[in-house]
Amino acid sequence: MQEDILKSLKPDVIVQLLKMAYSFENWTQVETTSGILYSRVQRIYEERQYHKAMKLPIPHVNLERPLVYYFGLSHLMCGMAHQNQGAYEQARECIYKYAELGWMEDLKGEDIQVVEEFRFLAKTNLYAVDILSGNIELIEEYVAFLQDNLEEILPGLNTILQAALMYHLDVADILHTFAEQIDEFESYEDAENISYYYSYCYHLALYYRKCGRLQDAVILTVRAIQLADQSGNDRNFKKCTALFESLRESATAEQISEYRQMLMQCLDEYGTESIPL
C-alpha cells in the first residue's frame, strides 16, 4: 500500500495494518507504517494544541484509544522491527521514546494508565534488547523479573532462547524453573500468544538440536509447523519445514507420517491435486 494512501487513513485503520505487517514479520513495512502512524497522530496532537492556545473548539477525531496510545504504539512497533532485524541500538532508541510519554499535555486518568503500561513494556523490552545485544549477565535479573511478571514469561523465554543460541548458553535450569508455566502455553488461543508460542517452539527446537537432543527437537518442530499453519504464516511454515528436513533422520516413522499429513493438508487447502510425498 502506497504511503500517501496510508497517510489518509484513520489512526485505528493504520494500527490494524501495522499489526498485520508485524504478524507477517514484514519488518520494513512495520517501520514504514509506524512512522506514518506517528506522523498522523502528531498532526492531530498539534492541531489540538493550536486550537487550545487560540481558545477555539477542539476538533473531534474519532479514536478507539487515547491519543497517547498511538504515540506509544508507533515507537513500540518500530522498536520491535529494529530488534527483530538485530538493530539493537535503534531498538533501544525507540524504547526510550515510549518509556516516557508524560510529555504530552492534558493527560488524564485513562491517558496516565496508558503511559504506565508503555513504561512497563519499555522496561521488559529493554531487558530483551540488552540481553540480545550481548549483556548476558542480565539474564539472572531478567529471570527474577519474569517470576514477578508471569504474563511476560512466554516472550521472555523467547528472548532467553535466542540469546542461548547466539551466545552458546546453557539455559536448561531456566527452562526447568518455568516448567509449570510452560505447560500452560498450549492453552493459549489469542493470536499474539500463538505467535509467541510458535517462536518459543521453533527456537527451543533449534536449541535442542544444538544440544544433541534431536528427538525433542523433532517434537517441537512438528508443533511449530502446526502453529505456523494455524496462524497462516507461510514464512514461518517454510522455516519449520526446512528445520524438520534437517532433522528427518532423527524422526520416527510416526512423526514423518504426521509431517507428510500436514503437507498434504496444505496441498488440499490450496486446491492442489494430491501428489505422493
TORDO-654400 format. One record per residue (C-alpha): x, y negated, z. Coordinates in pm, 1 decimal. Example, Ala and Ser with C-alpha at 12.3 -4.5 7.8 and 13.67 -1.06 7.14 Angstrom:
2
+----------+----------+----------+
!        X !        Y !        Z !
+----------+----------+----------+
!   1230.0 !    450.0 !    780.0 !
!   1367.0 !    106.0 !    714.0 !
+----------+----------+----------+
// end
This chain:
277
+----------+----------+----------+
!        X !        Y !        Z !
+----------+----------+----------+
!      0.0 !      0.0 !      0.0 !
!    141.8 !   -339.0 !   -101.6 !
!    243.7 !   -576.3 !    174.7 !
!     17.1 !   -858.9 !     53.8 !
!   -283.1 !   -627.8 !     86.8 !
!   -175.6 !   -522.3 !    435.6 !
!   -144.8 !   -886.3 !    542.3 !
!   -508.5 !   -947.6 !    452.8 !
!   -635.6 !   -665.1 !    675.6 !
!   -768.2 !   -695.7 !   1028.7 !
!   -519.9 !   -604.5 !   1302.8 !
!   -711.7 !   -290.1 !   1402.2 !
!   -701.2 !   -161.3 !   1044.4 !
!   -326.6 !   -226.8 !   1033.8 !
!   -294.1 !    -32.8 !   1360.6 !
!   -467.6 !    267.1 !   1203.0 !
!   -233.3 !    255.2 !    903.9 !
!     63.8 !    216.5 !   1135.4 !
!    -30.5 !    522.2 !   1339.0 !
!    -87.8 !    721.2 !   1020.2 !
!    260.1 !    631.7 !    892.3 !
!    402.0 !    730.9 !   1231.7 !
!    222.7 !   1066.7 !   1232.6 !
!    378.6 !   1150.0 !    894.8 !
!    720.4 !   1026.4 !   1009.5 !
!    741.5 !    769.0 !    731.2 !
!    981.5 !    551.2 !    926.2 !
!   1036.4 !    293.0 !    653.0 !
!    662.6 !    237.1 !    629.9 !
!    636.9 !    222.8 !   1009.8 !
!    896.5 !    -55.0 !   1018.7 !
!    724.0 !   -248.7 !    740.7 !
!    375.2 !   -213.0 !    886.5 !
!    496.4 !   -302.2 !   1235.9 !
!    640.5 !   -625.3 !   1100.4 !
!    316.5 !   -707.4 !    923.7 !
!    113.0 !   -638.1 !   1237.6 !
!    341.6 !   -867.2 !   1436.9 !
!    311.4 !  -1147.7 !   1180.2 !
!    -67.2 !  -1110.6 !   1170.0 !
!   -118.0 !  -1134.4 !   1547.2 !
!    144.6 !  -1407.0 !   1581.2 !
!    -61.2 !  -1619.0 !   1343.1 !
!   -376.9 !  -1550.9 !   1544.5 !
!   -197.7 !  -1648.3 !   1864.9 !
!    -56.4 !  -1968.7 !   1717.7 !
!   -399.6 !  -2068.9 !   1586.4 !
!   -549.8 !  -2013.9 !   1930.0 !
!   -280.2 !  -2222.5 !   2095.5 !
!   -319.3 !  -2501.7 !   1840.7 !
!   -695.3 !  -2520.1 !   1888.8 !
!   -649.7 !  -2514.6 !   2263.6 !
!   -397.0 !  -2800.9 !   2250.9 !
!   -625.7 !  -3004.2 !   2025.1 !
!   -923.1 !  -2926.6 !   2252.9 !
!  -1105.1 !  -2758.1 !   1965.1 !
!  -1321.2 !  -2444.3 !   1985.5 !
!  -1103.4 !  -2133.8 !   1985.9 !
!  -1161.1 !  -1936.4 !   1662.6 !
!  -1305.8 !  -1592.6 !   1730.6 !
!  -1125.9 !  -1290.1 !   1590.3 !
!  -1290.1 !   -950.9 !   1637.9 !
!  -1030.7 !   -729.7 !   1810.4 !
!  -1078.5 !   -394.1 !   1980.0 !
!   -798.2 !   -461.1 !   2228.8 !
!   -645.7 !   -767.5 !   2398.0 !
!   -417.2 !   -965.0 !   2167.0 !
!   -111.2 !   -882.5 !   2377.8 !
!   -162.6 !   -512.7 !   2297.5 !
!    -93.2 !   -573.3 !   1928.3 !
!    226.2 !   -760.7 !   2004.9 !
!    343.8 !   -474.4 !   2223.1 !
!    244.8 !   -204.3 !   1975.3 !
!    424.6 !   -374.9 !   1686.2 !
!    751.8 !   -374.1 !   1882.2 !
!    693.2 !    -23.7 !   2022.8 !
!    634.1 !    136.8 !   1684.7 !
!    924.0 !    -45.4 !   1521.8 !
!   1146.8 !     73.2 !   1804.8 !
!   1030.6 !    432.4 !   1764.7 !
!   1105.6 !    414.7 !   1392.0 !
!   1459.7 !    298.5 !   1466.5 !
!   1501.9 !    564.0 !   1736.8 !
!   1393.1 !    844.5 !   1507.1 !
!   1646.1 !    727.7 !   1249.2 !
!   1927.4 !    721.9 !   1502.3 !
!   1949.9 !    340.4 !   1504.4 !
!   1961.4 !    322.5 !   1882.0 !
!   2083.7 !    -35.8 !   1920.7 !
!   1798.4 !   -167.1 !   1704.7 !
!   1557.0 !     52.4 !   1901.3 !
!   1690.2 !    -94.8 !   2225.0 !
!   1632.0 !   -449.1 !   2095.1 !
!   1267.5 !   -362.1 !   2023.4 !
!   1227.9 !   -212.0 !   2371.4 !
!   1345.4 !   -534.9 !   2533.7 !
!   1074.8 !   -721.1 !   2339.2 !
!    782.6 !   -515.6 !   2470.8 !
!    933.3 !   -473.0 !   2816.2 !
!    828.9 !   -827.6 !   2898.3 !
!    519.2 !   -961.7 !   2727.6 !
!    434.5 !  -1202.3 !   3006.7 !
!    548.4 !  -1498.3 !   2796.9 !
!    201.2 !  -1518.7 !   2643.8 !
!    -24.4 !  -1785.7 !   2787.2 !
!   -372.0 !  -1731.2 !   2931.0 !
!   -314.3 !  -1369.2 !   3031.9 !
!   -596.8 !  -1235.8 !   3249.1 !
!   -693.7 !   -908.3 !   3415.1 !
!   -703.5 !   -670.0 !   3119.3 !
!   -415.8 !   -851.1 !   2949.9 !
!   -196.4 !   -811.6 !   3257.7 !
!   -277.0 !   -440.9 !   3271.6 !
!   -162.6 !   -405.2 !   2909.6 !
!    159.8 !   -592.2 !   2991.8 !
!    226.3 !   -347.3 !   3276.1 !
!    157.1 !    -47.9 !   3052.3 !
!    411.3 !   -165.2 !   2797.3 !
!    661.5 !   -240.7 !   3072.4 !
!    632.7 !    123.8 !   3182.6 !
!    669.0 !    250.9 !   2825.8 !
!    977.8 !     36.2 !   2788.0 !
!   1131.6 !    198.8 !   3094.1 !
!   1075.4 !    554.8 !   2973.5 !
!   1178.8 !    477.1 !   2615.1 !
!   1495.2 !    302.0 !   2731.6 !
!   1589.6 !    620.9 !   2914.4 !
!   1539.7 !    813.2 !   2590.0 !
!   1742.6 !    573.1 !   2376.5 !
!   2025.8 !    555.6 !   2629.1 !
!   2046.8 !    934.7 !   2659.2 !
!   2026.7 !    995.8 !   2284.7 !
!   2300.0 !    738.1 !   2225.6 !
!   2534.0 !    937.1 !   2448.2 !
!   2474.8 !    826.3 !   2806.7 !
!   2411.5 !   1184.2 !   2918.7 !
!   2495.7 !   1100.9 !   3280.6 !
!   2144.7 !    952.1 !   3296.8 !
!   1976.7 !   1289.6 !   3244.9 !
!   1961.4 !   1374.6 !   3616.1 !
!   1798.3 !   1039.2 !   3690.4 !
!   1564.7 !   1087.4 !   3394.3 !
!   1455.5 !   1429.6 !   3523.7 !
!   1365.9 !   1269.4 !   3858.6 !
!   1168.5 !   1004.6 !   3669.4 !
!    977.4 !   1275.2 !   3479.8 !
!    896.4 !   1455.6 !   3803.7 !
!    733.0 !   1135.5 !   3928.7 !
!    550.1 !   1074.7 !   3599.0 !
!    411.3 !   1408.3 !   3483.8 !
!    242.0 !   1262.0 !   3175.6 !
!    588.8 !   1189.1 !   3035.7 !
!    722.1 !   1544.7 !   3070.1 !
!    642.6 !   1662.7 !   2715.7 !
!    803.7 !   1368.5 !   2530.3 !
!   1075.7 !   1365.2 !   2793.9 !
!   1170.4 !   1728.2 !   2732.3 !
!   1185.3 !   1649.5 !   2361.7 !
!   1443.2 !   1383.0 !   2436.7 !
!   1643.3 !   1618.9 !   2658.1 !
!   1639.7 !   1897.1 !   2396.8 !
!   1753.9 !   1658.7 !   2123.9 !
!   2036.5 !   1541.3 !   2347.9 !
!   2127.2 !   1903.8 !   2423.6 !
!   2159.8 !   1974.9 !   2051.2 !
!   2356.3 !   1656.6 !   1983.6 !
!   2597.5 !   1680.4 !   2276.4 !
!   2616.4 !   2060.4 !   2332.1 !
!   2446.6 !   2057.3 !   2672.5 !
!   2308.1 !   2344.6 !   2879.1 !
!   1956.8 !   2241.6 !   2983.9 !
!   1825.2 !   2582.0 !   3096.1 !
!   1792.7 !   2466.2 !   3457.2 !
!   1591.3 !   2161.1 !   3349.0 !
!   1353.2 !   2377.9 !   3147.9 !
!   1312.4 !   2604.4 !   3450.0 !
!   1234.4 !   2301.7 !   3667.2 !
!    936.9 !   2216.0 !   3447.1 !
!    824.2 !   2573.6 !   3375.4 !
!    482.0 !   2521.8 !   3532.2 !
!    411.8 !   2209.1 !   3327.2 !
!    546.2 !   2371.6 !   3009.6 !
!    285.2 !   2646.0 !   3044.7 !
!     17.0 !   2377.3 !   3017.1 !
!    137.5 !   2242.1 !   2681.2 !
!    -70.1 !   2499.0 !   2491.3 !
!   -391.0 !   2346.2 !   2628.8 !
!   -332.2 !   2003.3 !   2471.8 !
!   -577.9 !   1917.0 !   2195.8 !
!   -524.7 !   1548.5 !   2112.3 !
!   -321.1 !   1460.7 !   1803.4 !
!    -42.9 !   1277.2 !   1988.9 !
!     31.4 !   1563.8 !   2226.6 !
!      7.7 !   1821.7 !   1947.2 !
!    272.0 !   1621.7 !   1762.2 !
!    492.5 !   1615.5 !   2072.7 !
!    434.1 !   1985.8 !   2129.7 !
!    536.4 !   2064.9 !   1773.0 !
!    857.5 !   1868.5 !   1825.6 !
!    919.0 !   2048.9 !   2153.9 !
!    877.4 !   2393.5 !   1993.5 !
!   1093.7 !   2301.1 !   1695.2 !
!   1380.5 !   2158.4 !   1899.7 !
!   1364.1 !   2439.1 !   2156.0 !
!   1382.5 !   2689.9 !   1869.3 !
!   1696.2 !   2513.7 !   1743.3 !
!   1836.7 !   2513.7 !   2096.7 !
!   1772.3 !   2886.7 !   2142.4 !
!   1922.7 !   2964.3 !   1802.7 !
!   2235.0 !   2775.5 !   1908.5 !
!   2242.6 !   2970.5 !   2237.6 !
!   2205.0 !   3303.8 !   2057.9 !
!   1853.8 !   3369.6 !   2188.7 !
!   1735.3 !   3447.8 !   1838.5 !
!   1413.3 !   3632.7 !   1920.3 !
!   1298.3 !   3344.8 !   2140.0 !
!   1388.6 !   3108.2 !   1855.9 !
!   1170.2 !   3307.1 !   1614.9 !
!    872.0 !   3299.4 !   1851.9 !
!    895.2 !   2921.9 !   1888.8 !
!    946.7 !   2869.5 !   1515.8 !
!    626.7 !   3059.1 !   1437.7 !
!    440.9 !   2843.6 !   1690.9 !
!    590.9 !   2527.9 !   1541.6 !
!    473.7 !   2634.8 !   1194.3 !
!    120.1 !   2677.0 !   1330.1 !
!    127.7 !   2332.7 !   1490.9 !
!    268.2 !   2165.4 !   1178.9 !
!     -8.5 !   2323.6 !    973.5 !
!   -269.2 !   2222.0 !   1231.3 !
!   -159.1 !   1858.5 !   1214.0 !
!   -134.4 !   1861.5 !    833.7 !
!    230.9 !   1754.9 !    835.3 !
!    384.0 !   1909.0 !    522.7 !
!    732.3 !   1775.6 !    601.5 !
!    739.9 !   1948.6 !    938.7 !
!    590.0 !   2262.6 !    787.6 !
!    876.3 !   2279.6 !    537.6 !
!   1135.5 !   2223.4 !    810.4 !
!    993.2 !   2511.6 !   1012.7 !
!    975.4 !   2737.2 !    708.5 !
!   1344.7 !   2674.7 !    643.9 !
!   1420.2 !   2745.8 !   1009.6 !
!   1226.3 !   3072.9 !   1001.1 !
!   1415.1 !   3184.2 !    690.6 !
!   1742.8 !   3117.9 !    871.7 !
!   1617.0 !   3347.4 !   1149.3 !
!   1446.0 !   3609.9 !    933.5 !
!   1699.4 !   3882.6 !   1012.5 !
!   1615.6 !   3845.4 !   1382.1 !
!   1237.7 !   3855.5 !   1330.0 !
!   1031.6 !   4167.1 !   1392.2 !
!    814.4 !   4319.5 !   1121.1 !
!    510.5 !   4185.7 !   1305.1 !
!    649.9 !   3831.1 !   1310.2 !
!    736.7 !   3843.5 !    939.9 !
!    383.4 !   3965.4 !    868.0 !
!    236.9 !   3677.6 !   1071.6 !
!    463.2 !   3433.4 !    887.0 !
!    354.6 !   3568.8 !    548.4 !
!     -8.8 !   3546.7 !    652.2 !
!     32.3 !   3177.0 !    737.3 !
!    191.6 !   3109.7 !    398.5 !
!    -86.4 !   3298.0 !    218.1 !
!   -345.3 !   3098.9 !    408.3 !
!   -177.9 !   2778.4 !    288.9 !
!   -197.1 !   2900.3 !    -69.8 !
!   -565.9 !   2974.9 !    -24.1 !
!   -629.4 !   2629.0 !    122.6 !
!   -475.1 !   2467.2 !   -184.0 !
!   -684.2 !   2685.8 !   -408.9 !
!   -377.8 !   2863.8 !   -543.9 !
!   -424.3 !   3214.9 !   -671.3 !
!   -278.7 !   3458.9 !   -421.1 !
!     59.6 !   3598.3 !   -515.0 !
!    263.9 !   3861.1 !   -332.8 !
!    528.0 !   3734.4 !    -89.2 !
+----------+----------+----------+
// end
